[in-house]
Amino acid sequence: MRTRQFAVAALVTVTLSTISVQAQETHQEPHHHGTAVTAETPRFKFAVVTDRHGARPRGSTILEEAVSEINLIDPDFTISIGDLIDGYRDDPEEIRRQWDEFDTDIRKLKRPFYYVFGNHDASNPMMVDLLRKRYGDPYYSFNYKGCHFIVLFTESCDDEGKFIGLNRDAKQIAWLRKDLAANPGAVHTFVFYHRPWASPEIMELFRGRATTVFTGHLHRYEQFEKDGINYHVLGSTGGGSSRDIYSGGLYHYVLVTVSGRTVTPAIVRVGAVLPDTFLNTERLKRIAKARAALRRPTLRLPRGVTRIDQTLEITVDNPLPTPTQGTCTWTIPPGSSWSVTPGETTFSIAPESQEVLSFKVAAEGDVSALEESLLPQVKVKALGGRALNAHSPTAAGLDTLYDITTRLSLDRWPYEADLAVLREPLAIRRTPLTGALTKTLVLTVRNPFDQDLHTELSWRVRNPNWNVTPRDVSLVTKKGGSKSATFVLVFSGKRDSVFPVPRLRARARSGGEQVLEETVPLPVDARAILRHTTPTLACPALTARPVLDGNPNEPAWQAASTVGTFILAEGSTEPLQPTLARSGHTSEGLWLGFECSEPARKQVRAEVTQRDGPVWMDDSCEIFLDTNCDRKTYVQFIFNTIGTRYDGRETDKSWNGKWQVKTGWTEEAWTAEVFIPWDTLGGKPARGAKWGVNLLRKRTIDPDEYSMWSPTLGSAHAPGRFGTLVFE
């Protein structure tokens, strides 16, 4: 073990004392503010702050408030998990200014502060070099009171400056092995890194050690345990956040108490101190499930019924460790023949409990003629999670567990539960794909009905590199029975020719009526292929200027190039609902057309109406353009189904470009035409010029789908993963 003393970089004018650091010969001691920690007593506390970058509220003082609270709690030291500045700039002076701003807040801490760096802190080689000169090596370790602390760097680059990340950084992994070998007797090991995706091989190095891991990057809190290691994925200490605590979004930091071998982390926010298990995976899933159920109160109608006079039950779940209380209120649209009794009821539910609310529901007239717009609406609002912060008693409050307004749904035959049974053979397990493949697929059809079920399973294969045998199978299944069909799927093409994948169509009839017709793409895991390639899209000159009316099928679009293969962002497979995009240009600017297949128009989300609002939360399309083709800079355009626009330069939404969009609907899809003048994009490109480009679609209808023309295998803001637009 090598113990070294270093002076602080000139820009950080604080005094440091010695710290015990495990490092290689070339590894510097980590820089930090304040007096370095020592190893004298067996009990201590430390705080962890998290992502601060992006979408901070105007005039935000959240980090300052966190620093003030940490000073009140007075832990032994504070450590971060990265993304401390906005970054993603090429100007060294701007990056120094951002670090100066951050350090101004952090210097207010009474105790030492230790840096961990994320992608926003180390966006390019210049930024990595700057932070090394300013703060020291980005991965390091130190001992404190019998515990061992390890800081890892997830933004590693190779000698040519290309991103390789933590999992492929052989030098850092070798250092980690040596560091762990040199510290076998630690009472507890704490590990800090930014992106929460350390490989199983790396985490295997911690086997047999009492270990706690802190990461971030996702801007939502989640706690879980895996293979004996306690993981905490932190949310935001002032950066972008949904601010919905029950989906993991809140402004917070974590206070960790160490007492011998016992480690107790606690979530801390202004006005709240929560146990670390408050947002565990199981509770988040339970809340999401409860919210989904409340968004779809359903009345099952007996087959053949002509008049409604039934009891409806709504279950309100309280998955919290604290009581919840609220109201359930019904609204009857004017002119409706519906009635609901009682029209309003209140409830109070004990922790970890449920309450069933019963209502008498009636309607006059023929059920088949009832208009959906006249169905009753219900609002369920519930409050819970009261928490007091001893250091800020004025911040006491209640969190909203449920605030949902929705319309009553009618479940007619064939019922949703029966359809779920019919869809079982469509839930094909994902197939890893790295090259040639032969797969035998056995699909089993069950009959939930009281009459024979006639099912047709057929494959649509548009890619000559795929073959499916047989293409079509017909099954007849008796009541309560099941039958299976066997298919052999063969992929024999090149690695970059996987898509489009075969699509399976299922059609089923019972009692002379069609009960199901759905099509799903074959699920594959093509990440190993996609990470080595990006697509290319031609942008030809259009023969005429299109009429900007939301219809990208007029004659002026005939010369445009077309892409019809969008892939889910993580690179798993194609989305359930396909998207068709077109590109072309005129003397005035760039034209893009979209056709987004959508069979559930009434469920489409289109709530954002303000320019530069969170349009990406709606059903929407996005356009990324890297006009410099430098794989760093880009502009972003987003629009929803009603034409509300968002634009920004990288993550700066204050930039507004001059561009137009018109949307529309056909019987099967929502459509859009986008026109962006050359002036907005820095001028008209020459023939043969290349730009970086990506096209995306967000679909909010269950299941949510986020698909891309060029899958980034992660965040959409990844210009290095954009495809190429070639001007003709």
BAGU-611812 format. One line per 3 residues: their letters; for each residue y, z, x of C-alpha. Coordinates in steps of 0.5 Angstrom, whole numbers, always signed. Layout:
A> Y Z X  ...;
//
This chain:
MRT> +0 +0 +0  +7 -2 +3  +13 +2 +1;
RQF> +20 -1 +2  +27 +1 +1  +32 -5 -1;
AVA> +39 -5 -3  +41 -8 -9  +44 -15 -10;
ALV> +52 -15 -9  +53 -17 -16  +49 -10 -19;
TVT> +54 -5 -16  +49 +1 -17  +46 +6 -12;
LST> +38 +6 -12  +33 +10 -8  +26 +9 -6;
ISV> +21 +7 -10  +13 +7 -9  +11 -1 -10;
QAQ> +5 -4 -9  +7 -11 -6  +4 -17 -2;
ETH> +8 -18 +5  +13 -23 +1  +14 -18 -5;
QEP> +21 -15 -6  +21 -8 -9  +24 -9 -16;
HHH> +31 -8 -17  +34 -4 -23  +40 +0 -25;
GTA> +40 +7 -24  +37 +12 -19  +29 +10 -18;
VTA> +24 +14 -21  +20 +19 -17  +13 +22 -18;
ETP> +13 +30 -19  +11 +32 -26  +5 +30 -31;
RFK> +9 +29 -37  +15 +24 -39  +17 +19 -43;
FAV> +20 +12 -43  +23 +6 -47  +22 -1 -48;
VTD> +27 -6 -50  +25 -13 -53  +28 -20 -54;
RHG> +35 -20 -54  +36 -28 -54  +38 -33 -60;
ARP> +41 -32 -67  +45 -26 -66  +49 -24 -71;
RGS> +56 -25 -70  +60 -20 -66  +53 -16 -65;
TIL> +53 -9 -62  +45 -8 -63  +43 -8 -56;
EEA> +49 -3 -55  +47 +1 -60  +40 +1 -58;
VSE> +43 +3 -51  +46 +9 -54  +40 +12 -58;
INL> +36 +11 -52  +41 +15 -48  +41 +21 -54;
IDP> +33 +21 -53  +34 +21 -46  +27 +18 -43;
DFT> +25 +18 -36  +27 +10 -35  +27 +4 -39;
ISI> +24 -3 -38  +24 -9 -42  +19 -15 -44;
GDL> +24 -21 -42  +28 -26 -46  +35 -22 -44;
IDG> +39 -28 -44  +40 -34 -48  +39 -38 -42;
YRD> +36 -46 -42  +43 -48 -39  +43 -52 -32;
DPE> +50 -49 -30  +49 -43 -25  +56 -40 -27;
EIR> +54 -40 -34  +47 -37 -33  +51 -31 -28;
RQW> +56 -30 -34  +50 -29 -39  +47 -24 -34;
DEF> +54 -21 -33  +54 -19 -40  +47 -17 -41;
DTD> +48 -12 -34  +55 -9 -37  +51 -7 -43;
IRK> +45 -4 -39  +49 +0 -34  +51 +4 -40;
LKR> +44 +7 -39  +44 +14 -36  +37 +13 -33;
PFY> +34 +7 -29  +32 +0 -32  +27 -5 -30;
YVF> +27 -12 -31  +22 -16 -34  +23 -24 -35;
GNH> +22 -29 -40  +22 -36 -42  +30 -36 -44;
DAS> +31 -32 -37  +27 -37 -33  +28 -44 -36;
NPM> +29 -48 -30  +28 -47 -23  +35 -46 -22;
MVD> +35 -40 -26  +28 -37 -23  +32 -38 -16;
LLR> +38 -34 -19  +34 -28 -22  +30 -28 -15;
KRY> +36 -27 -11  +40 -23 -16  +34 -18 -18;
GDP> +28 -19 -14  +21 -22 -15  +19 -23 -22;
YYS> +13 -19 -22  +12 -13 -18  +9 -6 -19;
FNY> +10 +2 -18  +7 +8 -19  +10 +14 -23;
KGC> +7 +21 -24  +0 +19 -24  +1 +13 -28;
HFI> +1 +5 -25  +6 +0 -28  +5 -7 -27;
VLF> +10 -13 -29  +8 -20 -29  +11 -26 -30;
TES> +9 -31 -35  +14 -37 -33  +11 -39 -26;
CDD> +12 -46 -23  +8 -49 -18  +11 -52 -11;
EGK> +14 -58 -15  +18 -54 -20  +13 -55 -26;
FIG> +11 -50 -31  +4 -47 -30  +5 -40 -33;
LNR> +1 -34 -32  -6 -36 -33  -6 -42 -28;
DAK> -2 -38 -23  -7 -37 -17  -2 -33 -13;
QIA> +0 -28 -18  -7 -27 -20  -9 -26 -13;
WLR> -4 -21 -12  -6 -17 -19  -13 -16 -16;
KDL> -10 -13 -10  -5 -9 -13  -11 -6 -18;
AAN> -16 -5 -12  -10 -1 -9  -9 +3 -15;
PGA> -16 +5 -17  -14 +13 -19  -8 +12 -24;
VHT> -9 +16 -30  -6 +10 -34  -4 +3 -33;
FVF> +2 +0 -37  +2 -8 -37  +9 -11 -38;
YHR> +9 -19 -39  +13 -24 -44  +9 -29 -47;
PWA> +3 -25 -51  -2 -30 -49  -5 -27 -42;
SPE> -12 -30 -41  -19 -26 -43  -20 -27 -35;
IME> -14 -24 -33  -15 -18 -38  -22 -17 -36;
LFR> -19 -15 -29  -17 -8 -33  -24 -7 -36;
GRA> -25 +1 -34  -18 +3 -34  -14 +6 -39;
TTV> -9 +1 -41  -3 -1 -45  +0 -7 -46;
FTG> +7 -9 -48  +9 -16 -49  +14 -20 -54;
HLH> +17 -27 -55  +15 -28 -62  +21 -24 -65;
RYE> +16 -20 -70  +12 -13 -68  +5 -13 -69;
QFE> +0 -7 -66  -7 -8 -65  -13 -6 -60;
KDG> -18 -11 -57  -23 -9 -52  -21 -2 -51;
INY> -14 -4 -49  -8 -2 -54  -3 -8 -55;
HVL> +4 -8 -57  +8 -15 -59  +15 -13 -60;
GST> +20 -16 -64  +27 -16 -63  +33 -12 -60;
GGG> +39 -16 -62  +36 -23 -62  +34 -27 -68;
SSR> +30 -24 -73  +28 -24 -80  +30 -17 -81;
DIY> +24 -16 -86  +20 -10 -83  +14 -12 -87;
SGG> +13 -18 -84  +14 -15 -77  +22 -17 -77;
LYH> +26 -11 -75  +31 -9 -69  +28 -4 -65;
YVL> +26 -1 -59  +19 +3 -57  +19 +10 -54;
VTV> +13 +12 -51  +11 +19 -49  +6 +20 -44;
SGR> +2 +27 -44  -3 +27 -39  -8 +22 -41;
TVT> -5 +21 -48  +0 +16 -50  +4 +16 -56;
PAI> +8 +10 -57  +13 +10 -63  +18 +4 -66;
VRV> +25 +6 -66  +30 +3 -70  +37 +5 -72;
GAV> +36 +10 -78  +28 +10 -77  +23 +13 -73;
LPD> +16 +10 -74  +9 +11 -72  +6 +5 -67;
TFL> +1 +3 -73  +6 +2 -78  +6 -5 -77;
NTE> -1 -6 -75  -5 -12 -77  -9 -10 -83;
RLK> -3 -7 -86  +1 -13 -85  -5 -17 -88;
RIA> -5 -13 -94  +3 -13 -96  +2 -21 -95;
KAR> -4 -21 -100  +0 -17 -105  +6 -21 -105;
AAL> +2 -27 -106  -1 -24 -112  +5 -22 -115;
RRP> +8 -29 -114  +3 -32 -118  +2 -27 -124;
TLR> -4 -31 -128  -6 -31 -135  -13 -34 -136;
LPR> -14 -38 -142  -21 -38 -145  -23 -45 -146;
GVT> -21 -49 -152  -16 -43 -154  -10 -46 -159;
RID> -6 -39 -159  -5 -34 -154  -5 -27 -156;
QTL> -8 -23 -150  -7 -17 -145  -4 -19 -138;
EIT> -5 -14 -132  -1 -14 -126  -3 -10 -120;
VDN> +2 -7 -115  -1 -5 -109  +3 +0 -104;
PLP> +0 +0 -97  +5 +4 -94  +4 +11 -92;
TPT> +10 +13 -96  +11 +13 -104  +14 +7 -107;
QGT> +17 +6 -113  +20 +0 -117  +21 -4 -124;
CTW> +17 -10 -127  +22 -13 -132  +20 -19 -136;
TIP> +25 -25 -138  +24 -30 -144  +28 -37 -143;
PGS> +32 -39 -149  +28 -43 -154  +21 -40 -152;
SWS> +16 -38 -157  +13 -33 -152  +14 -25 -152;
VTP> +12 -20 -147  +11 -12 -149  +14 -8 -146;
GET> +19 -12 -143  +21 -7 -138  +17 -2 -134;
TFS> +18 +3 -128  +12 +5 -123  +12 +10 -118;
IAP> +6 +9 -113  +3 +14 -108  +1 +12 -101;
ESQ> -4 +8 -100  -5 +7 -107  -5 +2 -113;
EVL> -2 +2 -120  -4 -3 -126  +1 -5 -130;
SFK> -1 -8 -137  +3 -12 -142  +1 -15 -149;
VAA> +3 -23 -148  +3 -28 -154  +6 -35 -156;
EGD> +6 -39 -162  +4 -46 -162  -1 -51 -159;
VSA> -3 -48 -152  -4 -55 -149  +4 -57 -151;
LEE> +7 -51 -148  +12 -53 -143  +12 -49 -136;
SLL> +20 -49 -136  +19 -44 -143  +14 -39 -139;
PQV> +16 -32 -139  +19 -30 -132  +18 -23 -129;
KVK> +21 -19 -123  +18 -14 -119  +22 -10 -115;
ALG> +19 -4 -110  +22 +1 -105  +19 +5 -100;
GRA> +19 +7 -93  +24 +12 -93  +25 +14 -85;
LNA> +31 +18 -82  +33 +18 -75  +35 +25 -73;
HSP> +40 +22 -68  +44 +18 -74  +43 +21 -80;
TAA> +48 +17 -84  +43 +11 -83  +38 +14 -88;
GLD> +35 +9 -93  +30 +5 -97  +26 -1 -95;
TLY> +25 -7 -100  +17 -7 -100  +18 -12 -106;
DIT> +23 -16 -109  +20 -22 -113  +22 -26 -119;
TRL> +17 -31 -121  +14 -35 -127  +8 -33 -131;
SLD> +2 -38 -129  -3 -40 -134  -10 -41 -131;
RWP> -14 -46 -135  -21 -49 -135  -23 -51 -129;
YEA> -21 -44 -127  -18 -42 -120  -24 -38 -118;
DLA> -29 -44 -120  -25 -49 -116  -25 -44 -110;
VLR> -33 -45 -110  -32 -52 -111  -28 -52 -105;
EPL> -33 -48 -100  -36 -55 -97  -29 -57 -95;
AIR> -28 -51 -91  -31 -54 -85  -31 -50 -78;
RTP> -26 -53 -73  -30 -57 -68  -27 -56 -60;
LTG> -26 -63 -58  -25 -65 -50  -29 -72 -50;
ALT> -35 -76 -53  -38 -72 -59  -44 -72 -63;
KTL> -44 -67 -69  -49 -65 -75  -45 -63 -81;
VLT> -49 -59 -87  -44 -58 -93  -47 -54 -99;
VRN> -45 -55 -106  -45 -49 -111  -45 -50 -119;
PFD> -41 -45 -122  -41 -48 -129  -46 -48 -135;
QDL> -47 -55 -134  -49 -60 -129  -45 -61 -123;
HTE> -44 -68 -121  -41 -69 -114  -39 -75 -109;
LSW> -38 -73 -102  -35 -79 -98  -31 -80 -91;
RVR> -25 -85 -90  -25 -87 -83  -19 -91 -80;
NPN> -21 -90 -73  -26 -94 -70  -27 -89 -65;
WNV> -31 -85 -70  -37 -86 -74  -40 -82 -80;
TPR> -47 -83 -82  -48 -83 -88  -41 -85 -91;
DVS> -42 -83 -98  -47 -78 -102  -48 -76 -109;
LVT> -51 -70 -111  -53 -67 -118  -53 -59 -118;
KKG> -56 -55 -124  -52 -49 -127  -52 -43 -122;
GSK> -56 -48 -117  -54 -51 -110  -55 -57 -106;
SAT> -53 -60 -99  -51 -66 -96  -52 -67 -88;
FVL> -47 -72 -84  -47 -74 -77  -41 -75 -74;
VFS> -40 -79 -67  -33 -79 -63  -34 -84 -57;
GKR> -27 -86 -56  -22 -84 -50  -19 -78 -50;
DSV> -13 -80 -52  -16 -84 -58  -18 -78 -63;
FPV> -13 -78 -68  -13 -80 -74  -19 -76 -75;
PRL> -24 -78 -81  -22 -75 -88  -27 -72 -93;
RAR> -26 -73 -100  -30 -69 -105  -30 -71 -113;
ARS> -34 -67 -118  -35 -67 -125  -38 -63 -130;
GGE> -39 -63 -138  -36 -70 -138  -29 -68 -134;
QVL> -27 -69 -127  -26 -62 -124  -24 -63 -117;
EET> -21 -69 -113  -19 -67 -106  -19 -70 -99;
VPL> -19 -66 -92  -18 -68 -85  -24 -66 -80;
PVD> -22 -60 -77  -22 -61 -69  -19 -57 -63;
ARA> -16 -62 -59  -11 -58 -55  -15 -59 -49;
ILR> -14 -67 -50  -7 -66 -53  -4 -62 -47;
HTT> -5 -68 -42  -1 -73 -46  +5 -75 -51;
PTL> +5 -81 -55  +10 -87 -55  +14 -90 -61;
ACP> +18 -96 -61  +25 -97 -64  +26 -104 -66;
ALT> +32 -107 -68  +32 -108 -76  +34 -115 -79;
ARP> +39 -112 -84  +42 -105 -85  +38 -101 -90;
VLD> +41 -98 -96  +42 -91 -95  +39 -88 -102;
GNP> +33 -84 -100  +28 -90 -100  +25 -92 -94;
NEP> +21 -98 -97  +26 -103 -98  +26 -110 -94;
AWQ> +31 -108 -89  +25 -103 -86  +20 -108 -85;
AAS> +22 -109 -78  +21 -102 -77  +16 -99 -73;
TVG> +11 -94 -76  +7 -87 -75  +3 -84 -79;
TFI> -1 -79 -75  +2 -72 -75  -2 -66 -72;
LAE> -1 -59 -73  +3 -56 -68  -2 -52 -65;
GST> -6 -58 -64  -12 -56 -68  -12 -62 -73;
EPL> -8 -67 -78  -5 -63 -84  -8 -63 -91;
QPT> -2 -68 -93  +0 -73 -89  +7 -76 -87;
LAR> +9 -83 -85  +15 -84 -81  +19 -90 -79;
SGH> +24 -92 -73  +29 -97 -72  +36 -99 -70;
TSE> +42 -103 -72  +49 -104 -68  +52 -98 -72;
GLW> +46 -93 -70  +39 -90 -70  +35 -90 -77;
LGF> +29 -86 -79  +25 -86 -85  +20 -81 -88;
ECS> +15 -81 -93  +12 -74 -94  +6 -74 -99;
EPA> +6 -68 -104  +2 -67 -110  +5 -60 -112;
RKQ> +12 -62 -113  +14 -56 -117  +12 -52 -112;
VRA> +16 -55 -107  +21 -50 -104  +29 -52 -103;
EVT> +33 -46 -103  +38 -47 -98  +44 -51 -100;
QRD> +49 -49 -94  +50 -53 -88  +47 -50 -82;
GPV> +43 -45 -86  +36 -43 -85  +34 -50 -87;
WMD> +27 -50 -83  +25 -44 -88  +24 -50 -94;
DSC> +20 -56 -94  +23 -60 -89  +23 -65 -84;
EIF> +26 -64 -77  +28 -69 -71  +29 -67 -64;
LDT> +32 -72 -59  +33 -72 -52  +38 -78 -51;
NCD> +38 -76 -43  +30 -76 -43  +31 -71 -38;
RKT> +26 -66 -42  +31 -61 -42  +37 -62 -46;
YVQ> +36 -64 -54  +40 -64 -60  +36 -62 -67;
FIF> +37 -65 -74  +34 -62 -80  +34 -63 -87;
NTI> +30 -61 -94  +28 -64 -100  +35 -64 -103;
GTR> +39 -66 -97  +41 -60 -94  +43 -61 -87;
YDG> +42 -57 -80  +44 -59 -73  +45 -56 -67;
RET> +45 -57 -59  +39 -54 -56  +39 -47 -60;
DKS> +47 -47 -61  +48 -49 -68  +55 -49 -68;
WNG> +55 -56 -65  +55 -61 -71  +54 -68 -71;
KWQ> +56 -74 -75  +50 -76 -79  +47 -78 -86;
VKT> +41 -76 -90  +39 -78 -97  +32 -76 -100;
GWT> +28 -78 -106  +22 -78 -110  +16 -82 -111;
EEA> +10 -80 -116  +6 -78 -109  +11 -76 -104;
WTA> +18 -74 -102  +22 -79 -98  +28 -79 -94;
EVF> +33 -84 -90  +37 -81 -84  +42 -85 -81;
IPW> +45 -82 -74  +51 -86 -71  +51 -88 -64;
DTL> +57 -84 -63  +54 -78 -65  +48 -79 -60;
GGK> +53 -81 -54  +53 -88 -54  +48 -94 -56;
PAR> +42 -95 -51  +40 -101 -48  +34 -105 -49;
GAK> +28 -102 -46  +32 -95 -45  +28 -89 -47;
WGV> +29 -82 -50  +25 -76 -51  +24 -75 -59;
NLL> +20 -71 -63  +19 -71 -71  +16 -65 -75;
RKR> +15 -63 -82  +15 -56 -85  +11 -55 -92;
TID> +11 -49 -95  +6 -49 -100  +0 -45 -99;
PDE> -3 -46 -94  +3 -47 -90  +3 -53 -85;
YSM> +8 -54 -79  +6 -61 -77  +9 -65 -71;
WSP> +8 -73 -69  +8 -70 -61  +5 -63 -62;
TLG> +8 -58 -57  +2 -53 -58  +7 -48 -59;
SAH> +15 -47 -60  +18 -54 -63  +24 -53 -58;
APG> +19 -55 -52  +23 -62 -50  +17 -62 -44;
RFG> +12 -64 -50  +17 -69 -54  +14 -76 -54;
TLV> +18 -82 -52  +22 -87 -56  +23 -94 -53;
FE> +29 -98 -55  +27 -106 -56;
//
